[in-house]
Amino acid sequence: MKTLVMGIGNTLLQDDGVGVHVTERFKSSQSSRPDLDVIDGGTIGLSLLPEIEDADKVIIVDASEIGDSPGSMRIFRNEEIDQQLSGKRRSVHEVALYDLFSAAAIRGRSPRERVLIAIQPACTEWGLEPTPDVMATIPLACEALAELAGQESSDA
């Protein structure tokens, strides 16, 4: 089973880059595994479609408006992701991520399992570091990511 872990965001816009910060920290703490790919999805685009289609399980980490206090984290799975992304979008990645998953589904090549680790941003203005509340969530997100990446699909 191939698992793709993808951090999304722009690291020049403070909390917007939290997905990339989480996956960079996660990748540096992991030993190499042939069944695990960890990539920087940047601000996302359809060029990432082959990676999504080739994975059995996709775990996305991104700043996302979840209506909670800055640094709060929620995990969405499968159809919950579609509900989260199909509402009022507050970032360009939410639109692109929804399109990416939709394109894979249209082509009949959706991953069996999709997970979104969503972290509530405080500020997405210019800046190279996340705000303190979001920075404090990075280790927790890495722990969640390690657990999710180590699990086999419940459908297997």
Backbone as a printed PyTorch tensor [residue, N CA C, xyz], in Angstrom:
tensor([[[  0.8450,  -1.1880,   0.0000],
         [  0.0000,   0.0000,   0.0000],
         [  0.8790,   1.2370,   0.0000]],

        [[  0.6870,   2.1070,  -0.9630],
         [  1.4850,   3.3290,  -1.0700],
         [  0.7440,   4.4910,  -0.4230]],

        [[  1.4560,   5.1960,   0.4770],
         [  0.9040,   6.3680,   1.1480],
         [  1.6460,   7.6080,   0.6810]],

        [[  0.8810,   8.6180,   0.2920],
         [  1.4290,   9.9160,  -0.0930],
         [  1.0890,  10.9150,   0.9960]],

        [[  2.1060,  11.5820,   1.5220],
         [  1.9240,  12.6640,   2.4940],
         [  2.3090,  13.9440,   1.7780]],

        [[  1.3930,  14.9220,   1.7820],
         [  1.6520,  16.1580,   1.0560],
         [  1.3250,  17.3660,   1.9180]],

        [[  2.3320,  18.2210,   2.1100],
         [  2.1330,  19.4910,   2.7940],
         [  1.8010,  20.5550,   1.7670]],

        [[  0.7810,  21.3400,   2.0700],
         [  0.3340,  22.3760,   1.1450],
         [  0.4940,  23.7420,   1.8030]],

        [[  0.8690,  24.7220,   1.0110],
         [  0.9050,  26.0810,   1.5160],
         [  2.0450,  26.8900,   0.9510]],

        [[  1.9790,  28.1730,   1.2420],
         [  2.9870,  29.1250,   0.8100],
         [  3.7650,  29.5560,   2.0460]],

        [[  5.0130,  29.1470,   2.1450],
         [  5.8300,  29.4350,   3.3300],
         [  6.2400,  30.9010,   3.4350]],

        [[  5.8540,  31.7290,   2.4710],
         [  6.1140,  33.1680,   2.5520],
         [  4.9610,  33.9140,   3.2250]],

        [[  3.8880,  33.1820,   3.5570],
         [  2.6860,  33.8040,   4.1230],
         [  2.3460,  33.2200,   5.4970]],

        [[  3.2610,  33.3180,   6.4270],
         [  3.0980,  32.8850,   7.8090],
         [  2.3630,  31.5610,   7.9310]],

        [[  1.1550,  31.5610,   8.5020],
         [  0.4380,  30.3300,   8.8100],
         [  0.0020,  29.5580,   7.5700]],

        [[ -0.0630,  30.2180,   6.4320],
         [ -0.4500,  29.5400,   5.2030],
         [  0.5110,  28.3920,   4.8790]],

        [[  1.7540,  28.5020,   5.3020],
         [  2.7570,  27.4870,   5.0030],
         [  2.8540,  26.3610,   6.0080]],

        [[  1.9250,  26.2860,   6.9630],
         [  2.0450,  25.2900,   8.0340],
         [  2.0870,  23.8610,   7.4990]],

        [[  1.3670,  23.5660,   6.4500],
         [  1.3930,  22.2080,   5.8900],
         [  2.7870,  21.7970,   5.4550]],

        [[  3.4940,  22.7220,   4.8280],
         [  4.8620,  22.4500,   4.3820],
         [  5.7950,  22.3030,   5.5910]],

        [[  5.6310,  23.1730,   6.5890],
         [  6.4610,  23.0810,   7.7940],
         [  6.2620,  21.7390,   8.5030]],

        [[  5.0240,  21.2830,   8.5910],
         [  4.7350,  20.0050,   9.2520],
         [  5.3800,  18.8520,   8.4900]],

        [[  5.1910,  18.8150,   7.1710],
         [  5.7310,  17.6890,   6.4180],
         [  7.2590,  17.7070,   6.3690]],

        [[  7.8730,  18.8890,   6.3710],
         [  9.3420,  18.9440,   6.4270],
         [  9.8560,  18.3540,   7.7370]],

        [[  9.2210,  18.7300,   8.8490],
         [  9.6350,  18.1900,  10.1460],
         [  9.3770,  16.6870,  10.2090]],

        [[  8.2220,  16.2710,   9.7070],
         [  7.8730,  14.8550,   9.7000],
         [  8.8880,  14.0550,   8.8800]],

        [[  9.2060,  14.5440,   7.6930],
         [ 10.1390,  13.8360,   6.8000],
         [ 11.5140,  13.6990,   7.4340]],

        [[ 11.9660,  14.7390,   8.1350],
         [ 13.2960,  14.6800,   8.7510],
         [ 13.3480,  13.7020,   9.9180]],

        [[ 12.1860,  13.3450,  10.4770],
         [ 12.1630,  12.4280,  11.6110],
         [ 11.9010,  10.9800,  11.2000]],

        [[ 11.6480,  10.7400,   9.9250],
         [ 11.2990,   9.3930,   9.4460],
         [ 12.4820,   8.7250,   8.7670]],

        [[ 12.5770,   7.4190,   8.9620],
         [ 13.5360,   6.6600,   8.1640],
         [ 12.8570,   6.3760,   6.8230]],

        [[ 13.6470,   6.1190,   5.8350],
         [ 13.1260,   5.8990,   4.4920],
         [ 12.2350,   4.6540,   4.4620]],

        [[ 11.0780,   4.7980,   3.8290],
         [ 10.1460,   3.6780,   3.6600],
         [  9.7140,   3.6440,   2.2080]],

        [[  9.7930,   2.4860,   1.5620],
         [  9.4030,   2.4120,   0.1510],
         [  7.9070,   2.6500,  -0.0750]],

        [[  7.1010,   2.4820,   0.9660],
         [  5.6550,   2.6500,   0.8250],
         [  5.1800,   4.0540,   1.1840]],

        [[  6.1210,   4.9830,   1.4750],
         [  5.7550,   6.3220,   1.9330],
         [  6.4920,   7.3860,   1.1310]],

        [[  5.7220,   8.2690,   0.4880],
         [  6.2840,   9.4230,  -0.2040],
         [  5.8330,  10.6720,   0.5390]],

        [[  6.7710,  11.5520,   0.8740],
         [  6.4600,  12.8090,   1.5400],
         [  6.9040,  13.9210,   0.6080]],

        [[  5.9480,  14.7650,   0.1870],
         [  6.2780,  15.8140,  -0.7750],
         [  5.7430,  17.1660,  -0.3190]],

        [[  6.3670,  18.2030,  -0.8400],
         [  5.9190,  19.5750,  -0.6620],
         [  5.0010,  19.8800,  -1.8360]],

        [[  3.7080,  20.0170,  -1.5510],
         [  2.7430,  20.3040,  -2.6050],
         [  2.6520,  21.7740,  -2.9430]],

        [[  3.4090,  22.6140,  -2.2050],
         [  3.4000,  24.0500,  -2.4680],
         [  1.9980,  24.6130,  -2.4250]],

        [[  1.6680,  25.4040,  -3.4160],
         [  0.3260,  25.9820,  -3.4850],
         [ -0.5720,  25.1420,  -4.3820]],

        [[ -0.1650,  23.9520,  -4.6880],
         [ -0.9120,  22.8780,  -5.3510],
         [ -1.2950,  23.2170,  -6.7930]],

        [[ -1.4560,  22.1870,  -7.5600],
         [ -1.8510,  22.3430,  -8.9500],
         [ -2.1430,  20.9800,  -9.5490]],

        [[ -2.7330,  20.9760, -10.7250],
         [ -3.0900,  19.7040, -11.3540],
         [ -1.8660,  18.8900, -11.7590]],

        [[ -0.6760,  19.4820, -11.7190],
         [  0.5360,  18.7080, -12.0020],
         [  0.7690,  17.6330, -10.9340]],

        [[  0.0940,  17.7610,  -9.7920],
         [  0.2110,  16.7630,  -8.7280],
         [ -0.7560,  15.5940,  -8.9010]],

        [[ -1.5920,  15.6350,  -9.9360],
         [ -2.5780,  14.5840, -10.1560],
         [ -1.9590,  13.1830, -10.2500]],

        [[ -0.8470,  12.9830, -10.9680],
         [ -0.2720,  11.6260, -11.0210],
         [  0.1100,  11.0780,  -9.6380]],

        [[  0.6400,  11.9340,  -8.7570],
         [  1.0000,  11.4670,  -7.4220],
         [ -0.2330,  11.0450,  -6.6300]],

        [[ -1.3150,  11.8280,  -6.7580],
         [ -2.5750,  11.5030,  -6.0780],
         [ -3.1280,  10.1850,  -6.6150]],

        [[ -3.1360,  10.0330,  -7.9270],
         [ -3.7130,   8.8410,  -8.5480],
         [ -2.9110,   7.5780,  -8.2630]],

        [[ -1.6150,   7.7130,  -8.0420],
         [ -0.7600,   6.5440,  -7.8050],
         [ -0.7750,   6.0700,  -6.3560]],

        [[ -1.3980,   6.8260,  -5.4790],
         [ -1.3830,   6.4840,  -4.0550],
         [ -2.6470,   5.7300,  -3.6570]],

        [[ -2.4820,   4.8260,  -2.7030],
         [ -3.6310,   4.1450,  -2.1100],
         [ -4.2340,   4.9990,  -1.0040]],

        [[ -3.3680,   5.7590,  -0.3450],
         [ -3.7810,   6.6110,   0.7670],
         [ -3.0740,   7.9510,   0.6070]],

        [[ -3.8250,   9.0490,   0.7360],
         [ -3.2590,  10.3890,   0.6400],
         [ -3.5640,  11.1260,   1.9320]],

        [[ -2.5170,  11.6910,   2.5260],
         [ -2.6670,  12.5030,   3.7310],
         [ -2.1800,  13.9020,   3.3990]],

        [[ -3.0840,  14.8650,   3.4760],
         [ -2.7810,  16.2590,   3.1750],
         [ -2.6940,  17.0280,   4.4950]],

        [[ -1.7070,  17.9190,   4.6030],
         [ -1.6180,  18.8220,   5.7520],
         [ -1.7050,  20.2370,   5.2040]],

        [[ -2.6540,  21.0260,   5.7510],
         [ -2.8630,  22.3650,   5.2090],
         [ -3.4920,  23.2720,   6.2550]],

        [[ -3.2260,  24.5580,   6.1100],
         [ -3.9670,  25.5640,   6.8760],
         [ -5.3680,  25.6010,   6.2850]],

        [[ -6.3580,  25.5920,   7.1520],
         [ -7.7290,  25.5670,   6.6630],
         [ -8.6430,  26.2470,   7.6630]],

        [[ -9.5960,  26.9790,   7.1500],
         [-10.5700,  27.6670,   8.0000],
         [-11.5320,  26.6260,   8.5620]],

        [[-11.3630,  26.3060,   9.8430],
         [-12.2320,  25.3140,  10.4830],
         [-13.1120,  25.9510,  11.5510]],

        [[-13.0540,  27.2900,  11.6580],
         [-13.9260,  28.0050,  12.5820],
         [-13.5660,  27.8010,  14.0430]],

        [[-12.2840,  27.6480,  14.3260],
         [-11.8420,  27.4210,  15.6970],
         [-10.7080,  28.3950,  16.0150]],

        [[-10.1440,  28.2820,  17.1940],
         [ -9.0710,  29.1870,  17.5880],
         [ -7.7890,  28.8610,  16.8220]],

        [[ -6.9330,  29.8790,  16.5950],
         [ -5.6910,  29.6600,  15.8570],
         [ -4.8640,  28.5250,  16.4610]],

        [[ -4.3730,  27.6700,  15.5810],
         [ -3.5790,  26.5280,  16.0020],
         [ -4.3970,  25.2750,  16.2650]],

        [[ -5.7200,  25.3940,  16.2640],
         [ -6.5660,  24.2080,  16.4370],
         [ -6.3970,  23.2900,  15.2320]],

        [[ -6.5420,  22.0030,  15.4780],
         [ -6.3330,  21.0210,  14.4220],
         [ -7.5250,  20.0720,  14.3710]],

        [[ -7.9440,  19.7440,  13.1660],
         [ -8.9950,  18.7520,  12.9580],
         [ -8.5700,  17.8140,  11.8520]],

        [[ -9.0250,  16.5940,  11.9600],
         [ -8.7250,  15.5920,  10.9410],
         [-10.0190,  15.2320,  10.2230]],

        [[ -9.9920,  15.3630,   8.9060],
         [-11.1310,  15.0290,   8.0590],
         [-10.7650,  13.8060,   7.2310]],

        [[-11.7130,  12.9180,   7.0460],
         [-11.4790,  11.7000,   6.2700],
         [-12.4910,  11.5780,   5.1330]],

        [[-12.0110,  11.1360,   3.9970],
         [-12.8240,  10.7950,   2.8400],
         [-13.9230,  11.8150,   2.5560]],

        [[-15.1810,  11.4700,   2.6920],
         [-16.2750,  12.3780,   2.3420],
         [-16.2780,  13.6360,   3.2070]],

        [[-15.7530,  13.5540,   4.4280],
         [-15.6740,  14.7470,   5.2850],
         [-14.8070,  15.8250,   4.6250]],

        [[-13.7920,  15.3930,   3.8920],
         [-12.9280,  16.3400,   3.1790],
         [-13.7450,  17.0880,   2.1320]],

        [[-14.5580,  16.3510,   1.3940],
         [-15.3770,  16.9710,   0.3570],
         [-16.2950,  18.0190,   0.9690]],

        [[-16.8930,  17.7170,   2.1140],
         [-17.7670,  18.6750,   2.7870],
         [-16.9830,  19.9000,   3.2420]],

        [[-15.7900,  19.6920,   3.7930],
         [-14.9550,  20.7960,   4.2550],
         [-14.5290,  21.6910,   3.0950]],

        [[-14.1730,  21.0950,   1.9820],
         [-13.6480,  21.8520,   0.8530],
         [-14.7300,  22.4470,  -0.0500]],

        [[-15.9450,  21.9180,   0.0100],
         [-16.9720,  22.3900,  -0.9080],
         [-17.7540,  23.5870,  -0.3720]],

        [[-17.5370,  23.9650,   0.8630],
         [-18.2190,  25.1350,   1.4170],
         [-17.5350,  26.4120,   0.9820]],

        [[-17.6630,  27.4500,   1.7840],
         [-17.0220,  28.7300,   1.4850],
         [-15.5060,  28.5620,   1.6090]],

        [[-14.8070,  28.7790,   0.5170],
         [-13.3530,  28.5760,   0.5050],
         [-12.6500,  29.8700,   0.8690]],

        [[-11.6280,  29.7250,   1.7120],
         [-10.8970,  30.9060,   2.1550],
         [ -9.4410,  30.9050,   1.6970]],

        [[ -9.0650,  29.9050,   0.9100],
         [ -7.7120,  29.9240,   0.3520],
         [ -7.7450,  29.2730,  -1.0310]],

        [[ -6.7630,  29.6420,  -1.8350],
         [ -6.7160,  29.0840,  -3.1890],
         [ -6.4110,  27.5970,  -3.1580]],

        [[ -5.7180,  27.1070,  -2.1260],
         [ -5.4250,  25.6690,  -2.1240],
         [ -6.6750,  24.8460,  -1.9230]],

        [[ -7.6450,  25.3700,  -1.1440],
         [ -8.8660,  24.6090,  -0.9340],
         [ -9.5720,  24.3690,  -2.2650]],

        [[ -9.5960,  25.3700,  -3.1310],
         [-10.1910,  25.2110,  -4.4510],
         [ -9.3880,  24.1900,  -5.2450]],

        [[ -8.0820,  24.3390,  -5.2880],
         [ -7.2320,  23.4480,  -6.0800],
         [ -7.2510,  22.0170,  -5.5390]],

        [[ -7.2780,  21.8440,  -4.2360],
         [ -7.3170,  20.5050,  -3.6480],
         [ -8.6220,  19.8080,  -4.0130]],

        [[ -9.7180,  20.5310,  -3.9300],
         [-11.0150,  19.9700,  -4.3120],
         [-10.9850,  19.5510,  -5.7840]],

        [[-10.4340,  20.4160,  -6.6400],
         [-10.3300,  20.1100,  -8.0640],
         [ -9.4470,  18.8850,  -8.3100]],

        [[ -8.3640,  18.7830,  -7.5690],
         [ -7.4370,  17.6710,  -7.7140],
         [ -8.1210,  16.3510,  -7.3650]],

        [[ -8.8160,  16.3110,  -6.2360],
         [ -9.5340,  15.0950,  -5.8530],
         [-10.6650,  14.7910,  -6.8430]],

        [[-11.3460,  15.8280,  -7.3230],
         [-12.4270,  15.6270,  -8.2920],
         [-11.8880,  15.0590,  -9.6000]],

        [[-10.7580,  15.5710, -10.0580],
         [-10.1620,  15.0800, -11.3020],
         [ -9.7740,  13.6140, -11.1790]],

        [[ -9.2000,  13.2290, -10.0510],
         [ -8.8390,  11.8210,  -9.8340],
         [-10.0930,  10.9510,  -9.8320]],

        [[-11.1630,  11.4380,  -9.2020],
         [-12.4150,  10.6710,  -9.1520],
         [-13.0170,  10.5090, -10.5490]],

        [[-13.0080,  11.5820, -11.3320],
         [-13.5500,  11.5260, -12.6940],
         [-12.7980,  10.4960, -13.5270]],

        [[-11.5060,  10.4110, -13.2980],
         [-10.6740,   9.4710, -14.0510],
         [-10.7210,   8.0640, -13.4600]],

        [[-11.4930,   7.8770, -12.3780],
         [-11.6210,   6.5660, -11.7520],
         [-10.3660,   6.1220, -11.0280]],

        [[ -9.5680,   7.0820, -10.5600],
         [ -8.2860,   6.7450,  -9.9420],
         [ -8.1090,   7.4280,  -8.5930]],

        [[ -9.1820,   7.5330,  -7.8390],
         [ -9.1030,   8.1340,  -6.5040],
         [ -8.3910,   7.2000,  -5.5400]],

        [[ -7.6230,   7.7740,  -4.6100],
         [ -7.0380,   6.9410,  -3.5570],
         [ -8.1530,   6.2940,  -2.7330]],

        [[ -7.8910,   5.1020,  -2.2110],
         [ -8.8900,   4.4210,  -1.3760],
         [ -9.1820,   5.2060,  -0.1100]],

        [[ -8.1610,   5.8730,   0.3930],
         [ -8.3300,   6.6210,   1.6390],
         [ -7.7250,   8.0010,   1.4830]],

        [[ -8.4910,   9.0240,   1.9150],
         [ -8.0220,  10.4050,   1.8770],
         [ -8.1690,  10.9950,   3.2680]],

        [[ -7.1320,  11.7150,   3.7070],
         [ -7.1390,  12.3340,   5.0310],
         [ -6.6260,  13.7620,   4.8870]],

        [[ -7.2820,  14.6840,   5.5720],
         [ -6.8350,  16.0760,   5.6240],
         [ -6.5930,  16.4400,   7.0800]],

        [[ -5.3590,  16.8150,   7.3890],
         [ -5.0420,  17.3960,   8.6970],
         [ -5.1290,  18.8960,   8.4940]],

        [[ -6.1700,  19.5000,   9.0460],
         [ -6.4480,  20.9200,   8.8570],
         [ -6.0700,  21.6910,  10.1150]],

        [[ -5.3150,  22.7620,   9.9420],
         [ -4.8690,  23.5920,  11.0580],
         [ -5.3950,  25.0080,  10.8450]],

        [[ -6.0790,  25.5140,  11.8650],
         [ -6.6660,  26.8600,  11.8070],
         [ -5.5620,  27.9140,  11.8110]],

        [[ -5.4650,  28.7390,  10.7570],
         [ -4.4660,  29.8070,  10.7350],
         [ -4.9200,  31.0090,  11.5620]],

        [[ -3.9490,  31.7970,  11.9980],
         [ -4.2380,  33.0800,  12.6480],
         [ -3.9810,  34.2190,  11.6700]],

        [[ -2.8950,  34.1080,  10.8990],
         [ -2.4790,  35.1950,  10.0170],
         [ -1.8360,  34.6240,   8.7600]],

        [[ -2.2280,  35.1570,   7.6070],
         [ -1.6160,  34.7370,   6.3490],
         [ -1.0110,  35.9370,   5.6160]],

        [[ -0.4750,  36.8640,   6.4090],
         [  0.2480,  38.0120,   5.8490],
         [  1.6950,  37.5910,   5.5760]],

        [[  2.4690,  38.4630,   4.9360],
         [  3.8670,  38.1870,   4.6380],
         [  4.6290,  37.8470,   5.9100]],

        [[  5.4140,  36.8040,   5.8600],
         [  6.2510,  36.3900,   6.9760],
         [  6.7130,  34.9620,   6.7700]],

        [[  7.9260,  34.6610,   7.2220],
         [  8.5200,  33.3500,   6.9640],
         [  8.2020,  32.3030,   8.0240]],

        [[  7.7070,  32.7040,   9.1740],
         [  7.4280,  31.7600,  10.2580],
         [  5.9480,  31.7920,  10.6030]],

        [[  5.4060,  30.6360,  10.9790],
         [  4.0240,  30.6320,  11.4660],
         [  3.9020,  31.4270,  12.7650]],

        [[  2.6910,  31.8570,  13.0720],
         [  2.4280,  32.5550,  14.3300],
         [  2.6300,  31.5680,  15.4920]],

        [[  2.8440,  32.0700,  16.7120],
         [  3.1280,  31.1730,  17.8470],
         [  2.0840,  30.0770,  18.0780]],

        [[  0.7950,  30.4000,  17.9730],
         [ -0.2310,  29.3730,  18.1920],
         [ -0.1430,  28.2540,  17.1540]],

        [[  0.0850,  28.6190,  15.9190],
         [  0.1890,  27.6240,  14.8520],
         [  1.5140,  26.8710,  14.9600]],

        [[  2.5850,  27.5660,  15.2980],
         [  3.8830,  26.9160,  15.4940],
         [  3.7950,  25.8460,  16.5800]],

        [[  3.0420,  26.1290,  17.6410],
         [  2.9030,  25.1780,  18.7470],
         [  2.1550,  23.9140,  18.3260]],

        [[  1.3850,  23.9850,  17.2670],
         [  0.6160,  22.8330,  16.7860],
         [  1.4490,  21.9060,  15.9100]],

        [[  2.5580,  22.3700,  15.3840],
         [  3.3630,  21.5670,  14.4530],
         [  3.7660,  20.2150,  15.0560]],

        [[  4.2890,  20.1470,  16.2900],
         [  4.6280,  18.8240,  16.8370],
         [  3.4140,  17.8960,  16.9740]],

        [[  2.2620,  18.4450,  17.3380],
         [  1.0400,  17.6370,  17.4530],
         [  0.6020,  17.1170,  16.0880]],

        [[  0.7280,  17.9590,  15.0870],
         [  0.3750,  17.5440,  13.7310],
         [  1.3300,  16.4540,  13.2410]],

        [[  2.5970,  16.5570,  13.5970],
         [  3.5750,  15.5210,  13.2230],
         [  3.2370,  14.1890,  13.8810]],

        [[  2.8110,  14.2420,  15.1390],
         [  2.4000,  13.0100,  15.8310],
         [  1.1910,  12.3880,  15.1420]],

        [[  0.2060,  13.2030,  14.8090],
         [ -0.9790,  12.7030,  14.1180],
         [ -0.5950,  12.1250,  12.7580]],

        [[  0.2910,  12.8010,  12.0740],
         [  0.7480,  12.3550,  10.7690],
         [  1.4690,  11.0110,  10.8730]],

        [[  2.3290,  10.8540,  11.8680],
         [  3.0430,   9.5900,  12.0600],
         [  2.0650,   8.4510,  12.3120]],

        [[  1.0560,   8.7200,  13.1180],
         [  0.0540,   7.6860,  13.4030],
         [ -0.7350,   7.3330,  12.1440]],

        [[ -1.1770,   8.3440,  11.4190],
         [ -1.9610,   8.1060,  10.2030],
         [ -1.1350,   7.4220,   9.1120]],

        [[  0.1090,   7.8070,   8.9770],
         [  0.9720,   7.2320,   7.9370],
         [  1.3520,   5.7960,   8.2690]],

        [[  1.3270,   5.4500,   9.5470],
         [  1.6950,   4.0930,   9.9540],
         [  0.5450,   3.1220,   9.8980]],

        [[ -0.6770,   3.6420,   9.8360],
         [ -1.8680,   2.7870,   9.8180],
         [ -2.1290,   2.2460,   8.4440]],

        [[ -2.6040,   1.0350,   8.4180],
         [ -3.0880,   0.4650,   7.1590],
         [ -4.5130,   0.9590,   6.9540]],

        [[ -4.9410,   0.9740,   5.7640],
         [ -6.3060,   1.3990,   5.4590],
         [ -7.3120,   0.4900,   6.1500]],

        [[ -8.3830,   1.0880,   6.6510],
         [ -9.4290,   0.3000,   7.2890],
         [-10.1720,  -0.5710,   6.2670]],

        [[ -9.9950,  -0.2720,   4.9820],
         [-10.6410,  -1.0490,   3.9240],
         [ -9.8060,  -2.2590,   3.5000]],

        [[ -8.5440,  -2.3010,   3.9540],
         [ -7.6470,  -3.3760,   3.5010],
         [ -7.9750,  -4.6980,   4.1510]]])
